[in-house]
């Protein structure tokens, strides 16, 4: 970075705020009410050469209410092919001896119907760990405070929930574990326990929904050892090898404006180097780049830099023949407007009022290109 580096405390605050946003998303809005007759799909005009990757957004809403959640789904349907739903486990619904409630079943049915109405491919992610501490399980039920995945009840609950999700949604893609290399960095013992549960989840999902591709996600900047809030280290490519044959693709979460002040400073082989370490498809499971300058010199991003990064990202996805690209926040979330962290306020391709930024036409043009799946894609 140019000039004086940001204070370590500010870097930590930036990352903590980003994790707060991810934590809110992981709580998972569900559709409580959908006005009939629901969404009417309008065929999207097609223009340009086919693209090999699906485009999508997460279900992160601009506001924390039902209407904003439905708006997020609608925007994804109009300008994408794929929806990411990322949630913490619903532990209390799946502990041994407990049957999922009728309310959960009804909400799931409504949500599955809404996704089908919009003709969206579903990428469902189960995120067991707290985003602010990937070594600690999130939102544990009463009586399990401080427990980890060596606890047999919690292991069983996760496997049962994965079976429920696979059966109810039949998702094309299912991530079990988010940014799991961060779990290893926090607690090697908990990571080993997670790997054991992952193997069980992989097998049960394949039994219920054989066509679903199953994988974890990796936090890419932390995998490379370049995050400013961690001690620098060589890339830990060995994390990719620990899943053996139970890994259907390599999926990364990447927020490079946390590290690089401008898009042009990102190394040319930043994503291409992944191909040296895996023969599996490489997917972009959650991506973001600031469109505004952060406090204390964290970055010097602008709307044009965000646009530059998106152009670069889509070119890399094309070169890698990625199965999908998910831009995490389609719109700047209003509910973090009180945080002094510009990255969170400006990571969307639309602003809080829904107005396009410089990068939006790049996305909209890419969305008009017809998706043509490689022959082996689901």
SVG drawing of the C-alpha trace seen along z (x, -y; Angstrom):
<svg xmlns="http://www.w3.org/2000/svg" viewBox="-52 -8 58 51">
<polyline fill="none" stroke="black" stroke-width="0.4" points="0.0,0.0 1.1,-3.6 1.9,-5.9 1.7,-4.9 0.2,-1.4 -3.1,-1.3 -2.8,-0.8 -3.1,2.9 -6.1,2.0 -7.9,0.5 -7.2,3.6 -8.6,5.8 -11.7,3.5 -12.1,3.7 -12.1,7.5 -14.3,7.7 -16.9,5.5 -16.8,7.6 -17.3,10.7 -20.3,8.9 -21.8,8.5 -21.2,12.2 -22.6,13.2 -25.9,11.3 -26.2,13.0 -25.5,16.4 -28.4,16.0 -30.3,16.5 -33.5,14.6 -36.2,17.0 -39.4,16.1 -42.1,15.6 -44.7,14.3 -44.7,14.2 -47.5,12.3 -49.4,14.3 -49.1,14.8 -45.4,14.6 -42.6,13.8 -43.3,13.8 -40.2,14.7 -39.4,12.4 -37.0,13.9 -33.7,12.1 -32.4,10.8 -29.3,12.6 -26.3,11.0 -22.7,11.8 -20.7,15.0 -21.8,17.7 -20.1,17.8 -19.0,21.0 -19.9,19.9 -23.1,19.1 -23.4,15.6 -25.1,15.0 -25.6,13.1 -26.1,14.1 -29.5,13.7 -28.0,10.9 -30.8,8.3 -30.4,4.5 -32.5,4.3 -33.4,6.9 -37.0,7.5 -39.0,10.0 -39.6,7.5 -35.8,6.9 -35.1,10.6 -37.6,11.1 -36.1,8.1 -32.7,9.8 -34.1,13.0 -35.8,10.9 -32.6,9.0 -30.7,12.3 -33.3,13.7 -33.1,10.6 -29.3,10.4 -28.1,13.9 -28.5,17.6 -27.5,18.7 -28.5,17.8 -26.3,18.4 -28.1,19.0 -25.7,19.1 -26.9,20.0 -25.8,21.1 -27.1,24.5 -30.6,24.6 -29.4,26.8 -32.6,27.1 -34.5,28.5 -32.2,31.4 -30.7,32.6 -31.2,36.3 -34.8,37.1 -36.1,33.8 -38.2,33.6 -38.1,30.4 -41.0,28.2 -43.9,27.6 -43.0,23.9 -39.5,24.8 -40.9,27.2 -43.4,24.6 -40.8,21.9 -38.5,24.2 -41.3,25.1 -42.0,21.4 -38.4,20.7 -37.8,23.6 -40.9,22.6 -39.7,19.0 -36.3,20.2 -38.0,22.4 -40.3,19.6 -37.3,17.5 -35.6,20.3 -32.5,20.0 -29.8,22.6 -29.3,23.0 -26.0,22.9 -26.8,23.7 -24.0,23.2 -24.2,24.5 -21.8,22.4 -21.2,24.2 -18.7,21.7 -18.9,18.2 -17.6,15.8 -15.7,13.8 -14.1,16.9 -13.9,19.9 -12.8,22.1 -16.1,21.7 -19.5,23.2 -22.1,20.5 -25.6,20.1 -25.4,23.2 -28.6,24.3 -29.1,24.2 -26.9,26.7 -24.2,26.9 -22.2,23.7 -18.6,24.1 -19.0,27.5 -17.3,28.5 -17.8,31.1 -16.5,33.9 -19.9,33.7 -22.0,36.5 -25.3,34.6 -23.9,31.7 -22.3,34.0 -25.6,35.9 -27.5,32.6 -25.3,31.3 -25.6,34.6 -29.3,34.6 -29.7,31.0 -27.5,31.6 -29.8,34.5 -32.9,32.3 -31.4,29.5 -30.4,31.9 -33.8,33.5 -35.9,30.3 -33.9,28.1 -32.0,30.6 -29.4,27.9 -27.0,28.0 -24.2,27.0 -23.9,27.5 -21.0,26.1 -20.6,27.6 -18.1,25.4 -17.3,21.8 -13.7,20.5 -12.5,23.7 -8.8,22.9 -9.6,20.2 -11.0,23.0 -7.7,24.8 -5.8,21.6 -8.0,21.1 -8.0,24.7 -6.4,27.7 -8.3,30.1 -11.7,28.6 -10.7,28.7 -9.9,32.4 -13.4,32.9 -14.9,30.9 -13.2,33.1 -14.8,36.2 -18.3,34.6 -17.7,33.3 -17.1,36.9 -20.4,38.0 -22.2,35.0 -20.7,35.6 -21.9,39.2 -25.4,38.5 -26.0,35.7 -24.9,37.9 -27.4,40.6 -30.3,38.1 -29.3,35.9 -26.7,37.6 -26.3,34.8 -25.5,32.2 -21.8,31.1 -20.4,30.9 -17.4,29.0 -16.3,26.5 -15.1,22.9 -11.7,21.5 -10.9,17.9 -8.4,17.2 -6.4,14.2 -5.9,16.2 -5.0,19.3 -2.3,17.3 -1.1,15.9 -1.5,12.2 -4.3,11.0 -3.2,7.9 -4.8,9.1 -2.8,12.4 0.9,13.3 2.2,13.7 2.9,17.2 3.5,19.2 0.3,20.4 -1.2,23.4 -2.2,25.4 -2.2,28.6 -5.7,27.6 -7.0,28.4 -5.7,32.0 -7.3,33.0 -10.7,33.8 -9.5,36.6 -12.0,37.8 -14.9,36.1 -14.3,32.8 -16.3,32.0 -14.8,28.6 -12.5,25.9 -14.5,22.9 -12.9,19.7 -14.2,16.6 -12.1,13.6 -12.2,10.0 -8.9,8.6 -9.6,5.0 -8.8,5.9 -5.2,6.5 -4.7,4.5 -5.4,0.8 -6.3,0.9 -7.3,3.6 -4.3,3.2 -2.0,4.2 -3.5,7.7 -0.8,10.1 -1.5,11.4 -1.6,15.0 -3.6,14.3 -6.3,16.8 -4.6,18.7 -2.1,20.1 -4.9,22.3 -4.7,24.4 -1.2,25.5 -2.6,27.1 -5.9,28.8 -7.4,30.3 -10.9,29.8 -13.2,27.0 -12.4,23.7 -15.4,21.6 -15.8,18.1 -18.2,18.7 -18.2,15.2 -16.5,12.2 -16.4,8.5 -14.4,5.4 -14.9,1.9 -16.0,-1.0 -14.9,-3.7 -11.8,-4.6 -11.6,-3.1 -10.6,-4.9 -7.0,-5.2 -5.7,-4.2 -7.1,-0.6 -7.5,-1.0 -7.9,-3.7 -10.7,-2.1 -13.1,-4.0 -16.1,-3.0 -13.8,-2.7 -11.4,-0.4 -14.4,1.8 -15.2,1.9 -11.6,2.8 -11.7,5.6 -14.9,7.0 -13.6,7.0 -10.5,8.9 -12.6,11.3 -14.8,12.3 -11.8,12.7 -10.2,15.0 -13.4,17.0 -13.6,17.4 -9.9,18.6 -10.4,21.0 -13.8,22.3 -15.2,21.7 -18.6,23.2 -19.9,20.0 -19.1,16.5 -21.1,15.1 -20.8,11.4 -21.7,11.5 -23.6,8.2 -25.6,7.2 -26.5,3.9 -24.8,1.9 -26.5,3.1 -28.3,0.3 -28.2,2.1 -24.4,1.5 -24.5,-2.2 -23.6,-3.0 -20.3,-1.2 -17.3,-3.3 -16.0,-0.7 -16.3,-1.8 -15.8,1.7 -19.1,2.9 -20.9,-0.2 -19.6,0.0 -19.1,3.6 -22.4,3.8 -22.6,3.2 -25.7,1.1 -25.7,-1.6 -28.2,-1.7 -30.8,-3.4 -30.5,-0.7 -28.6,-3.0 -26.0,-1.4 -22.3,-1.9 -19.6,-2.0 -19.2,1.8 -22.9,2.6 -22.9,2.4 -20.1,4.9 -22.2,7.3 -25.3,6.6 -23.6,7.2 -22.1,10.5 -25.6,11.5 -26.9,11.1 -24.4,13.5 -26.1,16.9 -24.8,19.5 -23.5,22.6 -22.5,25.3 -19.4,27.4 -20.6,30.9 -19.8,32.2 -21.5,29.4 -24.7,30.0"/>
</svg>
